[in-house]
Amino acid sequence: MDLELDYRPFLIFGIICTVCATAVTLGGIDFVGVWMDALYPIIVLFAVASLSISWIRWKNMNEES
């Protein structure tokens, strides 16, 4: 496993964070709880960062071959 070229862990983590952020947005405090609502900005930050890193690594991997 080459950590410079492996994009899958970041993609999976980004998808999980995106699902959590969507649940907070659509469900509200009654559905996910207060702690998840408080962590919403961090979850969105992780989602955007992880998906961006996975996109950059995937794009670099395709350009090298």
Buried (B, 14 or more C-beta within 10 A) or exposed (E): EEEEEBBEBBBEBBBBBBEBBEBBEEEEEEEBEEEBBEBBEEBBEBBBBBBEBBBEBBEEBEEEE
